[in-house]
Amino acid sequence: MNDIVQIEKLQKIFCKGNICIANNINLSIQEGEIFTILGKSGSGKTTFLRMIAGLETPDDGEIIIDNNTVFSKNKNLEPKDREVAVVFQNYALLPHLTIASNITFGSKASKKDLDEVLEKTKLKGQENKFPHELSGGQQQRVALARAIINKPKILLLDEPLSNIDTELRSHLRVELKEMIKAFNITALFITHDKEDAFYLSDRIAIMHGGNILQVGTAKEIYHHPNDLYCANFLGKMTQIGTNSYIRPEHIEICLDGEFEAIIKEITFYGSFYEVLIISNKKELLVHSFDDNLKIGQKIKYKFNGEILKF
């Protein structure tokens, strides 16, 4: 795959408090992939997206989109000249315009382009309605259609699922991935939610304090985290020795276990139990599917997965 976006030594420091939002970031995004920046609030991820879009000016570095330098020390293209499109958290639909007019607003798209976008976003038949007449999922599709109709080189999504309740969120997550892949478009997705990142992404970059700590597929960063911060951010762990940690799903309660323990707490999470056990005065977290476990019960356990070392 070719790199559609190249970020080189990108830096941004906010004067107030001298906060570093981007610290010499080097990153590439491949054509056709969904690439996610995953990080907590304040990590710098939204500012990073805004710099690519041209809505925020970096202090240093280069941004290259499809071999065209859109930002450098001597160049800073306007957002409209960067061939990017942004979908914001609140969708920013215009309430007084029809769906068709919302999609084509500010665009030179043809009737054929509109029909194609309506078809692929499953909005055919809704074009004469107004935003308040649509469901949350349909409104998301309108925002996506408006962003895509101009055929941008890259689609930038700024936490579009963050203000949606859990049940609808799962449904919209599926729809969003299907639509992006249907258009075969490159997308940069910004989120603080690990589930969204794991489901949507071809690759993920973990961001913290203005730094990119690790880049890889969901499996790569979960099973082989670069450091303790990445490991903790992506899931629970228990320390089992000096600089040694293990995930709860890699401890198995079983009759032929090597070690003995007593169950201290059991928490039901629907699809599994999270069990807190005490072994040699040390607490360990275990994931189990056993309905018969009881607090105070003596059990045996063994390690059945990779031990992480930092």
Disulfide bonds with the S-S distance in Angstrom:
none
